[in-house]
Amino acid sequence: MILEIAQLQVKPGEADAFEAAFAQAQSIIASMGGYQGHELQRCLENDHHYMLLVRWATLEDHTVGFRQSEPYQAWRKLLHHFYDPFPTVLHYSAIESKNQNKP
């Protein structure tokens, strides 16, 4: 599993519009091959900063399967005009995972 982390800075004053657009856009990403889930987190200290976490089966599912697809163009049209600056997107793989509820 690959974790995509996108740091999103939405233009001040446009957070509500961004969240409404994201509510529409999330069905696009959820329909892609290799997609395993996502969450959008809003920063408590800066209400126009967000973190998008997307779980993919492989790196290529995101970088090729999604970004080079026709549905990506709709995603881009819905969301990219909200960002300033354009997001930093990095991909991670787990080294170790531990259940926090077990002793």
N, C-alpha and C positions, 0 to 999 in steps of 0.2 A: 504494500500500500504506500502510496506517495501522498504527502500532505502539501498542497499548494497554499501558501500564505501570501495574501495580497494586502498591503497596507494602503488603505484608501483615504485620501484627504478630499472631502467634499467641499465645494465652495461654500463659504459662510452664508447662512440664510437659506440654503437649498437642501438641508437634511431631510425635511419632510417629503419633498418632491423626489429626492433620491430614494428614500425608503419605499415610496409608492411605486417607483419605476423598478426597483429591485424585486418587489413582490410579483411583478409581471415577469421579469427576466429570469427568476429562479427556475421556472418551469423549462426554460431553454436549456440551461446547464444540466438540469436533472434528467433530461431526455438523452444525453450523450452517452456513447459507449464508454465503458470504464468508469463512469461516475459512480461514487459510492456514498456520497452524502456531503452536506455543506452546512455551515453556520455563518451568520453575519453578526459580528459583535460591535457595539457602539461604545466608544470610549467615554468613561465617566468624567474625566477631567476636561476633555475637549470634545464637545458634542458634534463636531463635524469630522471627527476622525473615526475610522472604522477598520476592522480587521475581517477579511473574508478568508475563511478556512474551507478548503475543498479537498475531499479525499478522492483520489483517483487510483485505479488499479495499477497503471503504469505512467511514467512521465510522458510517454508519447500519446497517451489518451488525452492529455491536456494540450501539449505543445503542437501536436499534429491533428489528432482526431477532433478536438474542439476548435483550436485557434485557426485551423485551415478549413473550417467547415462553413457552409452557408448559414446555419443557425448562429454562428459567431457574429455575423454581420448584423443580425437583429439585436443580439446582446450588446454589441458595440454601440449601435444607434440608440438604444434605450439608456445606456449608462455612462459612456465615456465622456460626454459633455459636462458631467457633474464634477470631474476630477481636476484639481489644481494643487500640486503638480500631478502628472500622470503617475499611476501607482507603481510601486516597486513590487515585483512578484518573484518569489523564490520557492523552491521545491525542497522538501525534506523527506528523509526516510528514517524510521525508528531504529535506534540502536538497542534500546532496552525499554521494556514496558513493565510497569508494576502496578498491581491493583492497590490503590491507596486505602481501601477498606479492610485489607487483611493485615494481621500483625506481622 
